[in-house]
Amino acid sequence: MADSTGKYNIKAVSNMLGIHAGTLRAWERRYQVVDPVRNDAGHRLYTDEHLKILKWIIEQVDKGFTVGQAVDLLDREEIMNAPNSGSEPVNQIEDMKNNIRTALLQFDESAATRHMDHAFNTFSTETVVMSILGGILVEIGELWERGQITTAHEHYATAYIRTRIGMVFQSLPVNGLLPKVLCVCAPGETHEIGLLVFTFYLKQRGYETIYLGGGIPESDIIKVLDETKSKFAVISVTMSGHLDAGLKLVDRIAKDRKDIQVGIGGTAVHRMKTSFKNKYRQHLIGEHDQDADWLDWMKTNNS
């Protein structure tokens, strides 16, 4: 008989399976994949059976199925009777993040590559990019902001990660039925790794993307939008000093090109005052860089 006792909170499950907590909540809400129990405080607790089901769903998604298709194929009894291949330890993703981050901050490319290759061989590409590399980038950015590492450390680490993420782009197929998305940093913004992770997320789901990165003048961005006939424009702002330029670009596109859906995200956007967030609410791509929020924004603005 399956164990119905809730053992794992949502953070533990997120770490074990390599997906964001927001994604888990979205799956439960949209597809009723699992029904976690609640403790006295109302927090979700997941059982071993839930873990096996969620892991199976993730495996099908990694093979190319949509979540909805995987749910339709789900045979709970078969999954529960299958031999237990085991789950990754809760701290395995954290260990990999720490190993890669430490190697990069020591300028040790050989060690970083060794740990990175191990990560790609252990987890799905999306887990590595979204959960491991994305987490490293956030941590390195925080260390740099606190003055605990130099600009040289930050540039070296982000350049290495940018190259590794870029290597997987070419192998991702495009779904011609999905809209074209232009991805660019705000004028003056050069911190582009968060945008690169978001672009990977879109490409993983079949969107055709035009990735411009950072350092592109506003006039050039407008020209590329017109030339490519993009349906979406996604603007990333990491440093608060470039937020005004980013919001100005949003206003210009929204006013002059009403056929284009424009969104803005990034660390500086998350830190905006509530009054600005309310003003730009329809353009905000997720409050916390969670992939479920990203997909919600894309679907809402593509309807």
C-alpha positions as CSV (number, residue, x, y, z in Angstrom):
1,M,0.0,0.0,0.0
2,A,1.3,3.5,-0.9
3,D,2.5,5.6,2.0
4,S,0.0,8.5,2.4
5,T,2.1,10.3,5.0
6,G,3.3,13.7,3.9
7,K,7.1,13.9,4.4
8,Y,8.5,16.6,2.1
9,N,7.7,20.3,1.9
10,I,7.6,22.1,-1.4
11,K,11.1,23.4,-1.2
12,A,12.5,19.9,-0.6
13,V,10.5,18.5,-3.6
14,S,11.6,21.4,-5.7
15,N,15.3,20.6,-4.9
16,M,14.9,16.9,-5.4
17,L,13.2,17.1,-8.8
18,G,14.9,20.2,-10.1
19,I,11.9,22.3,-10.8
20,H,10.6,25.5,-9.4
21,A,8.1,25.5,-6.6
22,G,5.9,27.8,-8.7
23,T,5.8,25.1,-11.4
24,L,4.6,22.5,-8.9
25,R,1.8,24.7,-7.7
26,A,0.8,25.5,-11.3
27,W,0.7,21.7,-12.2
28,E,-1.5,21.0,-9.2
29,R,-3.8,23.9,-10.1
30,R,-4.1,23.2,-13.8
31,Y,-3.8,19.5,-14.1
32,Q,-4.5,18.1,-10.6
33,V,-1.3,16.0,-11.0
34,V,-1.0,15.3,-7.2
35,D,-3.0,16.5,-4.2
36,P,-0.5,17.1,-1.4
37,V,-1.6,16.9,2.2
38,R,-1.5,20.0,4.4
39,N,0.1,20.3,7.9
40,D,-1.5,22.3,10.7
41,A,0.0,25.5,9.3
42,G,-1.5,24.9,5.9
43,H,1.8,24.1,4.2
44,R,2.0,21.5,1.4
45,L,3.5,18.1,2.3
46,Y,4.3,15.5,-0.4
47,T,4.4,11.8,-0.1
48,D,6.7,9.2,-1.7
49,E,3.9,8.4,-4.1
50,H,3.7,12.1,-5.1
51,L,7.4,12.1,-5.8
52,K,7.2,9.1,-8.1
53,I,4.3,10.6,-10.0
54,L,6.0,14.0,-10.4
55,K,9.3,12.5,-11.4
56,W,7.5,10.4,-14.1
57,I,5.8,13.5,-15.4
58,I,9.1,15.4,-15.6
59,E,10.6,12.5,-17.5
60,Q,7.9,12.6,-20.1
61,V,8.2,16.4,-20.5
62,D,12.0,15.9,-21.0
63,K,11.1,13.5,-23.8
64,G,9.1,16.2,-25.6
65,F,5.5,15.7,-24.3
66,T,3.5,18.6,-22.9
67,V,2.5,18.4,-19.3
68,G,-1.1,17.9,-20.4
69,Q,-0.1,15.0,-22.7
70,A,1.9,13.4,-19.9
71,V,-1.1,13.6,-17.5
72,D,-3.3,12.0,-20.1
73,L,-0.8,9.1,-20.3
74,L,-0.4,8.8,-16.6
75,D,-1.1,5.3,-15.2
76,R,-0.7,5.7,-11.4
77,E,-0.8,2.0,-10.6
78,E,1.8,1.2,-13.1
79,I,4.1,3.9,-11.8
80,M,3.7,2.9,-8.2
81,N,4.4,-0.8,-9.1
82,A,7.5,0.1,-11.1
83,P,10.9,-0.6,-9.6
84,N,12.1,2.3,-7.5
85,S,15.0,4.0,-9.3
86,G,15.4,6.4,-6.4
87,S,15.2,10.1,-6.2
88,E,18.1,12.5,-6.2
89,P,19.2,13.5,-2.7
90,V,17.7,16.8,-1.6
91,N,21.1,18.5,-1.6
92,Q,22.5,17.0,-4.9
93,I,21.5,20.1,-6.9
94,E,22.8,22.4,-4.2
95,D,26.1,20.4,-4.2
96,M,26.5,20.8,-7.9
97,K,25.7,24.5,-7.8
98,N,28.3,25.0,-5.1
99,N,30.9,23.0,-7.0
100,I,30.4,24.9,-10.2
101,R,30.2,28.3,-8.5
102,T,33.4,27.6,-6.4
103,A,35.3,26.6,-9.5
104,L,34.2,29.7,-11.4
105,L,35.1,32.0,-8.6
106,Q,38.6,30.4,-8.5
107,F,39.0,30.9,-12.3
108,D,39.3,27.1,-12.6
109,E,37.8,26.4,-16.0
110,S,38.8,22.7,-16.0
111,A,37.0,22.0,-12.7
112,A,34.0,24.1,-13.7
113,T,33.7,22.1,-17.0
114,R,34.1,18.8,-15.2
115,H,31.3,19.7,-12.7
116,M,29.2,21.2,-15.5
117,D,29.4,18.0,-17.6
118,H,28.5,15.9,-14.6
119,A,25.4,18.1,-14.1
120,F,24.3,17.7,-17.7
121,N,24.8,14.0,-17.6
122,T,22.8,13.7,-14.3
123,F,19.9,16.0,-14.9
124,S,17.8,17.2,-17.8
125,T,19.1,20.2,-19.8
126,E,16.2,22.3,-18.4
127,T,17.0,21.4,-14.8
128,V,20.7,22.3,-15.3
129,V,19.9,25.7,-17.0
130,M,17.0,26.7,-14.9
131,S,17.8,25.3,-11.4
132,I,21.6,25.0,-11.3
133,L,23.0,27.7,-13.6
134,G,20.1,30.1,-12.9
135,G,20.7,29.7,-9.2
136,I,24.5,30.3,-9.6
137,L,23.9,33.5,-11.5
138,V,21.6,34.8,-8.7
139,E,24.1,33.9,-6.1
140,I,27.0,35.5,-8.0
141,G,25.0,38.6,-8.6
142,E,24.3,38.9,-4.9
143,L,28.0,38.4,-4.0
144,W,29.0,41.1,-6.4
145,E,26.4,43.6,-5.1
146,R,27.6,43.0,-1.6
147,G,31.2,43.6,-2.7
148,Q,32.3,40.1,-1.7
149,I,33.7,39.3,-5.2
150,T,35.2,41.6,-7.8
151,T,33.8,42.7,-11.1
152,A,36.4,40.4,-12.7
153,H,34.9,37.4,-10.9
154,E,31.4,38.3,-11.9
155,H,32.4,38.8,-15.6
156,Y,34.4,35.6,-15.8
157,A,31.6,33.4,-14.3
158,T,28.8,35.0,-16.3
159,A,30.8,34.7,-19.6
160,Y,31.5,31.0,-18.9
161,I,27.8,30.3,-18.1
162,R,26.7,32.4,-21.1
163,T,28.8,30.2,-23.4
164,R,27.5,26.9,-21.9
165,I,23.9,28.0,-22.3
166,G,24.5,29.2,-25.8
167,M,25.8,25.8,-26.7
168,V,22.5,24.1,-26.2
169,F,20.4,26.7,-28.2
170,Q,21.1,25.3,-31.6
171,S,19.8,21.8,-30.8
172,L,16.3,23.1,-29.8
173,P,13.6,22.8,-32.4
174,V,11.2,25.6,-33.3
175,N,7.4,25.3,-33.4
176,G,6.3,27.4,-36.4
177,L,2.8,27.9,-34.9
178,L,4.2,29.8,-31.9
179,P,4.8,33.5,-32.1
180,K,8.3,35.1,-32.6
181,V,9.9,36.7,-29.6
182,L,12.6,39.4,-29.5
183,C,14.7,39.2,-26.3
184,V,16.8,42.1,-25.4
185,C,18.3,44.0,-22.4
186,A,17.1,47.6,-21.7
187,P,19.3,50.3,-23.4
188,G,22.5,50.6,-21.4
189,E,22.0,47.3,-19.6
190,T,24.9,44.8,-20.1
191,H,23.9,42.1,-17.5
192,E,22.2,39.6,-19.9
193,I,22.4,36.2,-18.2
194,G,18.9,36.4,-16.7
195,L,17.6,37.2,-20.2
196,L,19.6,34.3,-21.6
197,V,17.9,31.9,-19.1
198,F,14.5,33.2,-20.0
199,T,15.3,32.9,-23.8
200,F,16.3,29.3,-23.2
201,Y,13.0,28.6,-21.4
202,L,11.1,29.9,-24.5
203,K,13.3,28.0,-26.9
204,Q,12.8,24.8,-24.9
205,R,9.1,25.2,-25.5
206,G,9.4,25.8,-29.3
207,Y,9.2,29.6,-29.5
208,E,11.3,31.2,-32.2
209,T,13.5,33.7,-30.5
210,I,15.7,36.6,-31.6
211,Y,18.3,37.0,-28.9
212,L,20.0,40.4,-28.9
213,G,21.5,40.5,-25.4
214,G,22.8,43.7,-24.0
215,G,24.3,47.0,-25.2
216,I,21.7,47.6,-28.0
217,P,20.5,51.2,-28.5
218,E,16.7,51.8,-28.4
219,S,16.6,52.9,-32.1
220,D,18.2,49.6,-33.2
221,I,15.8,47.5,-31.0
222,I,12.8,49.2,-32.8
223,K,14.3,48.5,-36.2
224,V,14.8,44.8,-35.4
225,L,11.3,44.5,-34.1
226,D,10.0,45.9,-37.4
227,E,12.3,43.8,-39.6
228,T,11.6,40.5,-37.8
229,K,7.8,41.1,-37.4
230,S,8.1,39.8,-33.8
231,K,4.8,39.3,-31.9
232,F,6.5,39.7,-28.5
233,A,9.3,42.0,-27.2
234,V,10.8,40.9,-23.9
235,I,13.0,43.5,-22.1
236,S,15.4,42.6,-19.2
237,V,16.7,45.0,-16.6
238,T,19.1,43.9,-13.9
239,M,20.6,47.2,-12.6
240,S,18.3,49.8,-11.2
241,G,20.2,52.6,-13.1
242,H,18.8,51.2,-16.4
243,L,15.2,50.9,-15.2
244,D,14.0,54.2,-16.6
245,A,15.4,53.4,-20.0
246,G,13.7,50.0,-19.9
247,L,10.3,51.5,-18.9
248,K,10.6,54.2,-21.6
249,L,11.2,51.5,-24.2
250,V,8.1,49.6,-22.9
251,D,6.0,52.8,-23.2
252,R,7.3,53.5,-26.7
253,I,6.6,50.0,-28.1
254,A,3.2,49.8,-26.4
255,K,2.1,53.2,-27.8
256,D,3.6,53.0,-31.4
257,R,3.2,49.2,-32.1
258,K,0.0,48.0,-30.6
259,D,0.3,44.7,-32.4
260,I,3.4,43.8,-30.3
261,Q,3.0,42.4,-26.8
262,V,5.8,43.9,-24.7
263,G,7.0,42.5,-21.4
264,I,9.7,43.5,-18.9
265,G,11.4,41.6,-16.1
266,G,14.6,41.2,-14.1
267,T,16.0,42.1,-10.7
268,A,15.5,45.9,-11.1
269,V,11.9,45.4,-12.1
270,H,11.2,43.2,-9.1
271,R,12.5,46.0,-6.9
272,M,10.3,48.7,-8.3
273,K,8.0,50.6,-6.1
274,T,4.5,49.3,-5.8
275,S,3.1,52.3,-7.7
276,F,5.2,51.5,-10.7
277,K,4.4,47.8,-10.5
278,N,0.7,48.7,-10.6
279,K,1.2,51.0,-13.6
280,Y,3.1,48.4,-15.6
281,R,1.2,45.3,-14.2
282,Q,0.2,44.0,-17.7
283,H,3.9,44.1,-18.8
284,L,5.5,42.4,-15.8
285,I,6.7,38.9,-16.7
286,G,6.4,37.2,-13.3
287,E,7.2,38.7,-9.9
288,H,9.8,36.1,-8.9
289,D,11.4,34.7,-12.1
290,Q,9.4,31.5,-11.8
291,D,8.8,29.6,-14.9
292,A,5.1,29.1,-14.2
293,D,4.7,32.9,-14.0
294,W,6.6,33.2,-17.3
295,L,4.3,30.7,-19.1
296,D,1.2,32.4,-17.6
297,W,2.3,35.8,-19.0
298,M,3.1,34.3,-22.5
299,K,-0.3,32.5,-22.6
300,T,-2.3,35.4,-21.3
301,N,-0.8,37.8,-23.9
302,N,-1.0,35.3,-26.8
303,S,-4.8,34.7,-26.3
